[in-house]
Amino acid sequence: MWKFTVRRLLITTPQIILLSAIVFILAKMMPGDALTGLIDPTLSQERIAEMREKLGLNNPWYIQYRDWLAGVVQGDFGQSFKYQMPVTELIWQRVINTFWLSLVSTIMIYAIGLPLGIVSGRYNDRLIDQLITGYTYLGFATPVFIFGLVALWIFGFMLGWFPTGGSVEPGLEPGTFEYILSKLHHLLLPSLSIALIGTVGTVQYLRSEIIDTKQRDFIITARAKGAPERRVYNRHIFRNSILPIAAFFGYEIINLINGSIFIEQIFSYPGMGNLFIESIMLRDYSVVTALVLLSGILAILGALLSDIILSVVDPRIRIK
């Protein structure tokens, strides 16, 4: 187990370094630079040139990359010109909200998807399976932002059951019971909007695996020996069918973080996705670069997490 994990970590390190180089080069190709938005329009060209020289923006790209990477390793992503604060501090404020949104959405996805997938696979081609399959087809055909808009309109504006924006009611003291309840109340509708669409993949994967596993020889043998049907499903069919779900767990988390960009924008939820859209529109160079890099690192770590989980569930993976 440890050898497998260390080997995957050694592969991950150069991937992250290569990713940082690609992100930096692409950022250099964008209009503007880290000084964009920070310049006072009344400054003379001579003063602007001095500022560029002081920030090292006139250095060759590989020198700039070395200095930028050194800052990133120390947690320094530069300064946001819109918020006039360090990018690291700004992202930390938003990443907490996105973390809770992703966590609640993940819990909902598996709380909904696993039972539906089990029922659909166990009773395939029956009425209950046709209803669940119809739901998954509808989910595949509906973009998450369309579903989010409909959910916001019905449950937020028409019925008034949920807040239509923000992450907490203003004026509440952090840490109090009312504050926590308000946080949860603001999380429920956007999380449910993500989960009801995100769960369709889990349902389909699990249904297909259960149907396939039911037809294998060791299942037929277990039934021929008189094993109870409940034991056949719990110890043989479900245990073997859960492997693909475990393999995609890390990717599922990353997809939630990336997919929350639309939901955060629709619900005016102050998370990383909302910050990313704002930064692109305002060309907040330092924030965009940091968020793209962090998103890529999370994708790499998600793949690592999936491999580790799969190696725990299926020890045969470790010897490959």
N, C-alpha and C positions, 0 to 999 in steps of 0.2 A: 504493500500500500504506500509506504513512505517513499520507496524508490520510484514508483510511478508518479507520485505527486512532485517529487524533486525534479524528475525528468521533464514533466510538463511545465514546471516553473522556469527551468532553464530555456525551454523553447519560447516561453512567453516574454522573457526579458528582451531579446533582440526584436521581437515583434513590436513591443512598445516603443523602442528606440527608433525603429523604422517609421512607425506611425507618427512620432513627434516630428521627424524630418519632413514627412509628406505634408503634415498640417502646416508647418512653418513655411514651406515653399509655396503652398497654395495661398497662404495668408499674404505672402509677399507679392503675389500676383493680383491681389485685390486692390481696388482703387483706394488710395490713402495709406496711412500707416498708423503706428501707435500715437503719433502726434496729432492726428486728425481729430478735430473737435476740441482740442486743448488750447488751440492758438487763439489769442485775442485778435480780432480783426484789425485793431488799431496798431498792432505791432509792425515795425518796419521789416523789410526783407532781410536786412542784416541781422536783426535780433532773432528772426526765425531760423536763419542759417546757423547762428550760434547755438540755439536750442537743439537743432538736429545734430550738430556736432557733439554736443554734450551728452545726448541720449545714445550716441553711437549709430545713428541711422545712416551715416555716410560710410560706415565700414563695409567691407565685403560681406556677402550674405552668410558665408560660413563663420565669420567672426560674430556676426549678429546672432546666428543660430546657437553658437557656443554660449554666448552671454545669456540668451533667452532660456536655453536649456538649464543653465546653472541656476537661474532664478526659479524655474519651474520645479527643479529638484528641491529647492528650499521653500516651495510653496508661494512664490512670488510670481503672479501672472500679470503684474502691471497695475495700471490705474484705469478705472472706468470714468470717461469724461462726462457721462450723463449723471451718474450718481455721486461723482467726486469722492470716491472711496476705493480702497484696494479691491481688486477683482476677487481675491480669495475670500475676503470678508463678505462681499456681496453674494458670491455663489454659496457660501456656507449658510447664509440666511435663507436662501431659496431651496437648497438641496434637502433641508429638513422637511419642508412641505412636500416636495416631490417624493421623498422616501416614504412618508406616511401614506401618500396617495397610492404609490406602487404596492406597498405592503397590504393595505386594505383591499386593493384590486386583486392581488394575488390570492389572498385568502378567499375572496368571493369566487374567483375563477375555479379554484379547486373544490370549494364547497358546493358549487353548482355543477361543475363539469364532471367530477368523478362519479357521483351518483347517477347522473344522466347517461354517461358513457357505459356504466355497468348495466343499467337497466336496458339500454338500447341494444347492447351486445348480447345480453342474456336472452332477451325476448325478440331477437331480430326477425324482421318480416311480419311482426304482429302490429296491431293498431298503435300501441304505445311507442314502438320503434319508429313507425311512420310519422307520428307526431313529433318526436324528438329530431328525426332526420329532417323534417320540414323546417323546424326551428333552426337547425344548423345551416341549411341552404339559405334561409333568409338572412342569417348572420353573416355568411360569407358574401352575400350580395349587397349588404348594407355597409357603407363606409362608417367608421367610428364617429366622424365629425357630424354626419347626418343624424345618426342616432342620438348623439349628444345634444344637437340642436332641438330635436323633437322632444327629448326627455326634459330639457330645460324649459321649453315652451309649455308642456303639459303640467309637469310636477312643480315647476318653479313659478311660472307666471300665472297659469290658469288656476291651478289648485292651491298654490301657495304652500305646499308641504315642505319645501326645501328652500334654502337661500339661493339667490341667483348670482352671487359673486362673493369673492373674498375667501379667507380661510378661517376667520373667527369674527364674532361680533365685536365691534369696537368698544373700548372702555372696560373690558373684563380683565381682571388681574391674572397674569400667567400663573399656572400651577393650581388654581382653584378648581373645584368640582364643576362650577358653571363654565369655566374656560374650557375644560376638557370636553364637556358635553357639546359646547358650541363648535369646537374643532371637529368632533365626530359628526355632528349634524351637517357641517359644511363639506365633509368628506364623502358622505353616503351617496349622494346623487352622481357626482363625477366618477366615483369608484364603481358604482353599479353600471353606469354607462359604458365604462371600459370593460367590465367583467362580462356583461351579457353578450358583447361582441367577441371578446377575447376567449371566452370559454368554448366556442364552437370547434376550434382546432383540437382542444383536449378531448371533447366528446367524440369527434370523428376518429382520432387516433386510437382511443381506448376501445371504441366500438369495433373497429377493424381488427385490432389485436385480439380481442375476446372471441370474435367470430372465427378468426384464423386458428387460435389456440384450441378452441373446442373440437376442431377436426383432427388434431394431431394424435399420433398413435398412443402416447403415454396417457392421454385423457381417456381414450377408448379403453385402454387396459385398466385404468383405475376404476372406471365404471363397471367393467366386466368382473372385477374382483369384488364388487358390491360396496364400494366406498359410497358413503352418503353424498347426495348431490351438493349439500352445503359445503362439505369438506372439499369436494372436487373443485368448486368455484373459488373458495377462499384460499386453499393451499396450493392449487395447481394452476387454474386458469387465470385468476386475478394476479397472482404473484408473478407469473411470466408475462402477462399483458402490460404490467405497469412499467416495464423497462423503457419503452420509447418515451413515456411521460417523464420519467426521471432524466432521460437523456436531454430532453428539451427544456428542463427546468431553468437552467441558467439563461438560455436564449429567451425564455418567456419573460424573465425579469427585465432583460435589456429591451425587449420589444415594448414592454409596458412603459419604461422610462422614455423611450423615443416616441411611442404613440401618445403619451400624455401631453405632447406639445399641442395637439389640436384641442384636447379636452381642457387643458389649462387656459387656452386662449378663449374658448367658448364660455367657460364658467368664471373667467377673470380670476383664476386661482393663481396666487403668487408663488409659482414654482419655477424650476429650471426651464421648462418648455416655454412658459410665458416670457421669461427673461431672454431666451434665445431669439424669439420673434422680435421683441422690442429692440434688441441689440443689432439685429440685421437691418431693421428699418432705419435705425439711427446711425448705422455704421460705427457702432462702438467696437472698434477693432480688437481691443484687448479682451473684452468679454466674449466675443464670437470665437476667437482663437482658443480661449481657455475651454469653452463649452464643447467645441468640436473635438478637442483633444481628450477631454474627460469622457465624452460619449464613446469615442473609439476605444479608450482604455477599458471602459465598462464592458464593451462588446467582447474584447479579448478576455477579460476576467470572467465574463459570463460563459464563454466557451470552456475555459479552464474549470469553472465550477461544475458545468455539465459533465465533463470528463471524469472529475473526481467523484461526483455522485453516482455516475454510471459504474465506476470501478468498485464502489462500495456495494451497490445493488447486485452487480454481476462480477464476481472476482475473476472471471475468465478474461475480462478486459485488461487486467493488469499485466498479463504476460505478453501482450502484443507490443 
